[in-house]
């Protein structure tokens, strides 16, 4: 099976930088110190979930579907406008 992994920076309240990884199709998440570690931990979490989850629960989550897409907004926040890499 093929799944989506959304990996993004995640700061803990202690200020420690890490990464979170989320699979929207099954609503399973994990974390790690690096993007690769977060992705590997997510893969392990998905494998464990699929081993133990009730088949009806897996089917229910997959039937809900997940749509991941990128889009532009006409309005940008002041913070984003100040970044050099944005138009």
Secondary structure as a PSIPRED ss2 file (coil, helix, strand):
# PSIPRED VFORMAT (PSIPRED V4.0)

   1 X C   1.000  0.000  0.000
   2 X C   1.000  0.000  0.000
   3 X C   1.000  0.000  0.000
   4 X C   1.000  0.000  0.000
   5 X C   1.000  0.000  0.000
   6 X E   0.000  0.000  1.000
   7 X E   0.000  0.000  1.000
   8 X E   0.000  0.000  1.000
   9 X E   0.000  0.000  1.000
  10 X E   0.000  0.000  1.000
  11 X E   0.000  0.000  1.000
  12 X C   1.000  0.000  0.000
  13 X C   1.000  0.000  0.000
  14 X C   1.000  0.000  0.000
  15 X C   1.000  0.000  0.000
  16 X C   1.000  0.000  0.000
  17 X E   0.000  0.000  1.000
  18 X E   0.000  0.000  1.000
  19 X E   0.000  0.000  1.000
  20 X E   0.000  0.000  1.000
  21 X E   0.000  0.000  1.000
  22 X E   0.000  0.000  1.000
  23 X E   0.000  0.000  1.000
  24 X C   1.000  0.000  0.000
  25 X C   1.000  0.000  0.000
  26 X C   1.000  0.000  0.000
  27 X C   1.000  0.000  0.000
  28 X E   0.000  0.000  1.000
  29 X E   0.000  0.000  1.000
  30 X E   0.000  0.000  1.000
  31 X E   0.000  0.000  1.000
  32 X E   0.000  0.000  1.000
  33 X C   1.000  0.000  0.000
  34 X C   1.000  0.000  0.000
  35 X H   0.000  1.000  0.000
  36 X H   0.000  1.000  0.000
  37 X H   0.000  1.000  0.000
  38 X H   0.000  1.000  0.000
  39 X H   0.000  1.000  0.000
  40 X H   0.000  1.000  0.000
  41 X H   0.000  1.000  0.000
  42 X H   0.000  1.000  0.000
  43 X H   0.000  1.000  0.000
  44 X H   0.000  1.000  0.000
  45 X H   0.000  1.000  0.000
  46 X H   0.000  1.000  0.000
  47 X H   0.000  1.000  0.000
  48 X H   0.000  1.000  0.000
  49 X H   0.000  1.000  0.000
  50 X H   0.000  1.000  0.000
  51 X H   0.000  1.000  0.000
  52 X H   0.000  1.000  0.000
  53 X C   1.000  0.000  0.000
  54 X C   1.000  0.000  0.000
  55 X H   0.000  1.000  0.000
  56 X H   0.000  1.000  0.000
  57 X H   0.000  1.000  0.000
  58 X H   0.000  1.000  0.000
  59 X H   0.000  1.000  0.000
  60 X H   0.000  1.000  0.000
  61 X H   0.000  1.000  0.000
  62 X H   0.000  1.000  0.000
  63 X H   0.000  1.000  0.000
  64 X H   0.000  1.000  0.000
  65 X C   1.000  0.000  0.000
  66 X C   1.000  0.000  0.000
  67 X C   1.000  0.000  0.000
  68 X C   1.000  0.000  0.000
  69 X C   1.000  0.000  0.000
  70 X C   1.000  0.000  0.000
  71 X C   1.000  0.000  0.000
  72 X C   1.000  0.000  0.000
  73 X C   1.000  0.000  0.000
  74 X C   1.000  0.000  0.000
  75 X C   1.000  0.000  0.000
  76 X C   1.000  0.000  0.000
  77 X C   1.000  0.000  0.000
  78 X H   0.000  1.000  0.000
  79 X H   0.000  1.000  0.000
  80 X H   0.000  1.000  0.000
  81 X H   0.000  1.000  0.000
  82 X C   1.000  0.000  0.000
  83 X C   1.000  0.000  0.000
  84 X C   1.000  0.000  0.000
  85 X C   1.000  0.000  0.000
  86 X C   1.000  0.000  0.000
  87 X C   1.000  0.000  0.000
